[in-house]
Every structure is written in structure tokens, then in C-alpha cells.
């Protein structure tokens, strides 16, 4: 452009490149900032305020949920477990086991949560998570928005902000011999049986020696 406008010289840009290469000339140009490119790709991801703010003492079932994903290693393979837990009753209200860590693992968990016959409506329920890519993704936030739920997120790098779900994963890994599983189908059965046991047959001191389902029914009767 400079040659054409200032010196009235018409020259093809390929010829200019050949001349530069012949004489070892280097043009100083503003190169693409790789970090800017990364930010552009992730700009649709968004975080949410920590509304829960460690208020883990809840007395109303189906008002405040927490969710996360954990890894389960078995037979030299890896599976991924996504769980939604009611903070008041400690009941697991939805879960999904997958061989893949794609966005579908949390979207399917949301679908299972919608299908829970014990939840009359998900509207205005607060659902708390960490700031992982699954929970900040546009697909997940849109799914939560369509249900009129309220998103809350832990502070970055602060797992204590989501302690209730971490506690469940800890109990599961202590109680379940998942590493002995040979196949994914076997692991899925084992996880299903444990969650059924955890919800309906495992009393907890903090729940007045009741199971999560018993305590949920107790709380609902108390507030009726």
C-alpha cells in the first residue's frame, strides 16, 4: 500500500515476499496474542456469584442443591460420576455415570433431575457448583436458566465452598469397592446400588439418625 500510494510503484505482494526472503528482510508486525485468542474462545463461559456462601445448614428440602463430578478409576480405565445432592436432607436427587467427560455428563444429570418424581418443581431452587468448564459452559447455564433455577458457584480453587458434595464423594469412595469392577456396566450397577442404599438405608448422625429420605420426609412434615 505504501509503494502504491507514496511511490506510485505497483508491485504484487508475492514479489515483495520474494525480495524480502532474498535479502533476509524482516517486517516488524503485530503478531497474534495467543492468550487473547484463548479468551475469545472462552468468552461465552461465565461464572456466577457464590450465593450459597457456605450456608450448609438448610431446613427446607428441594431448595438448595450442590453438584460436582468425581473420577472413578477401575480396571485401568476411568469413569466419571456427576451428582446433584440436596443440602438439607443430604439426599442424592440426580446422578449420571459416564465413560466420557464431555458436556453431556452434566446435561444428562440435569435431565435426570427433571425426571425425579419427588421434585414437583425446580423453579427457584439454588444449584451450587464449582467454576469448572462444565458448569460455566453456555449449554449448561442455558439448561439451568430454562428451568428457572438459580446458579451459584464456589470461589475459584476453594473446594470447601462445595463441601457437602465432596463429603458424599468421600463416603462413596470409602464404602464402595469400585476399583474391583471389570466393566463399566458392573461399575454402573455398583454405583446405582450404593446411591439407593445411601438415600434409603444409611442413617446419619447429623440427620437425627435417619436416612436422607427419612429426614427429607421429616423436614417436609415439620414445615407443612
ROLUM-986963 format. One record per residue (C-alpha): x, y, z; residue in three letters. Coordinates in steps of 0.5 Angstrom, whole numbers, padded with zeros to 4 digits, always signed. Each point is the difference from the previous one (the first is absolute). Example, Ala and Ser with C-alpha at 12.3 -4.5 7.8 and 13.67 -1.06 7.14 Angstrom:
2
+0025-0009+0016ALA/+0002+0007-0002SER/
% end
This chain:
224
+0000+0000+0000UNK/+0006+0005+0002UNK/+0003-0002-0007UNK/-0006+0002-0004UNK/-0003+0006+0004UNK/+0007+0003+0001UNK/+0005-0002-0005UNK/-0005-0002-0006UNK/+0003-0007+0000UNK/-0005-0005-0002UNK/+0003-0007+0003UNK/-0003-0007+0001UNK/+0000-0002+0008UNK/+0004-0006-0002UNK/+0005+0003-0004UNK/+0001+0004+0007UNK/+0001-0006+0004UNK/+0005-0003-0005UNK/+0004+0006+0000UNK/+0000+0000+0008UNK/+0002-0007+0000UNK/+0006+0001-0005UNK/+0003+0006+0005UNK/-0002-0003+0006UNK/-0005+0006+0002UNK/-0005-0001+0006UNK/-0006+0004+0000UNK/-0002+0002+0007UNK/-0007-0002+0001UNK/-0005+0000+0006UNK/-0001-0008+0001UNK/-0006-0003+0003UNK/+0000-0001+0007UNK/-0002-0007+0002UNK/-0003+0002+0007UNK/-0005+0005-0004UNK/-0002-0006-0005UNK/-0001-0005+0006UNK/-0004+0006+0004UNK/-0004+0001-0006UNK/-0002-0008-0001UNK/-0002+0000+0007UNK/-0003+0007+0001UNK/-0007-0004+0000UNK/+0001-0003+0006UNK/-0002+0004+0006UNK/+0001-0001+0008UNK/-0006+0001+0005UNK/+0000+0003+0007UNK/+0001-0004+0006UNK/-0007+0001+0002UNK/+0001-0006+0005UNK/+0006+0002+0004UNK/+0001-0006+0004UNK/-0007+0000+0003UNK/+0000-0007+0000UNK/-0006+0000+0006UNK/-0006-0001-0004UNK/-0007-0002+0002UNK/-0004+0000-0006UNK/+0000-0006-0005UNK/+0001+0002-0007UNK/+0002+0007+0001UNK/+0008-0001-0001UNK/+0004-0005-0004UNK/+0007-0001-0001UNK/+0003-0003-0005UNK/+0007-0003-0003UNK/+0004-0005-0004UNK/+0005-0005+0003UNK/+0004-0005-0003UNK/+0000-0008+0001UNK/+0006-0004-0002UNK/-0002-0007-0002UNK/+0004-0006-0004UNK/+0005+0005-0003UNK/-0006+0004-0002UNK/-0003+0007+0002UNK/-0008+0001+0001UNK/-0003+0007+0002UNK/-0005+0001+0005UNK/-0005+0006+0000UNK/-0004+0001+0006UNK/-0005+0005+0003UNK/-0002+0000+0007UNK/-0005+0003+0005UNK/+0004+0004+0005UNK/-0006+0000+0005UNK/-0001-0008+0000UNK/+0006-0002-0003UNK/-0004-0004-0005UNK/+0003-0001-0007UNK/-0005+0002-0004UNK/+0003-0001-0007UNK/+0007-0003-0003UNK/+0003-0003-0006UNK/+0006-0004-0001UNK/+0003+0000-0007UNK/+0007-0002-0003UNK/+0001+0007-0003UNK/+0001+0007+0003UNK/-0004+0003-0005UNK/-0005+0006+0001UNK/-0006-0006-0001UNK/+0002-0002+0007UNK/-0003+0006+0004UNK/-0005+0001-0005UNK/-0003-0007+0001UNK/+0001+0001+0007UNK/-0005+0006-0001UNK/-0005-0005-0004UNK/+0000-0005+0006UNK/-0001+0006+0005UNK/-0006+0002-0004UNK/-0003-0007+0000UNK/+0001-0001+0007UNK/-0008-0001+0002UNK/+0001+0002+0007UNK/+0002+0007-0002UNK/-0006+0004-0002UNK/+0003+0006-0003UNK/+0008+0002-0001UNK/-0002+0007+0000UNK/+0004+0005+0004UNK/+0004-0006+0003UNK/+0007+0002+0001UNK/+0005-0004-0003UNK/+0007+0001+0002UNK/+0007-0003-0003UNK/+0007+0002-0001UNK/+0003+0004-0006UNK/+0001-0006-0005UNK/+0000+0001-0007UNK/-0007-0005+0000UNK/-0003+0005+0005UNK/+0002+0006-0004UNK/-0002-0002-0007UNK/-0006+0003-0004UNK/-0003-0006+0000UNK/-0001-0002+0007UNK/-0001+0007+0002UNK/-0006+0000-0005UNK/-0003-0006+0002UNK/+0000+0002+0007UNK/-0003+0007-0002UNK/-0005-0003-0004UNK/-0002-0004+0007UNK/+0000+0007+0003UNK/+0005-0003+0005UNK/+0005+0005+0004UNK/+0007-0002-0001UNK/+0005+0001+0005UNK/+0008-0001+0000UNK/+0006-0001+0004UNK/+0005+0005+0000UNK/+0006-0003-0004UNK/+0004-0005+0003UNK/-0004-0001+0006UNK/-0003-0007+0001UNK/-0002+0002+0007UNK/-0006+0004-0003UNK/-0003-0006-0003UNK/+0002-0005+0006UNK/-0007-0003+0000UNK/+0001-0004-0007UNK/+0008-0001+0002UNK/-0003-0004+0006UNK/-0004-0004-0004UNK/+0005-0002-0005UNK/+0005-0001+0006UNK/-0005-0005+0003UNK/-0002-0004-0006UNK/+0008-0001-0001UNK/+0000-0003+0007UNK/-0006-0004-0001UNK/+0001-0003-0007UNK/+0005-0005-0003UNK/-0001+0004-0007UNK/+0007-0002-0001UNK/-0001-0007-0001UNK/-0005+0001-0005UNK/+0002-0003-0007UNK/-0005+0003-0005UNK/-0004+0007+0000UNK/-0006-0004+0001UNK/+0002-0003+0006UNK/+0002+0006+0003UNK/-0007+0004-0002UNK/-0003-0006+0004UNK/+0004+0001+0006UNK/-0001+0008+0000UNK/-0007-0001-0001UNK/-0001-0005+0006UNK/+0004+0005+0004UNK/-0004+0006-0001UNK/-0006-0004+0001UNK/+0003-0002+0007UNK/+0003+0007+0002UNK/-0007+0003-0002UNK/-0005-0005+0004UNK/+0004-0005+0004UNK/+0006+0004+0003UNK/-0001+0004+0006UNK/+0004+0006+0002UNK/+0001+0003+0007UNK/-0001+0007-0003UNK/-0007-0002-0002UNK/-0002-0002+0006UNK/+0002-0007-0001UNK/-0005+0000-0006UNK/+0002-0002-0007UNK/+0000+0006-0005UNK/-0007-0002-0003UNK/-0003-0001+0007UNK/+0003+0007+0002UNK/-0003+0003-0006UNK/-0007-0002+0002UNK/+0001+0002+0007UNK/+0002+0007-0002UNK/-0006+0001-0005UNK/-0005-0002+0005UNK/+0004+0005+0005UNK/-0002+0005-0005UNK/-0006-0002-0002UNK/
% end
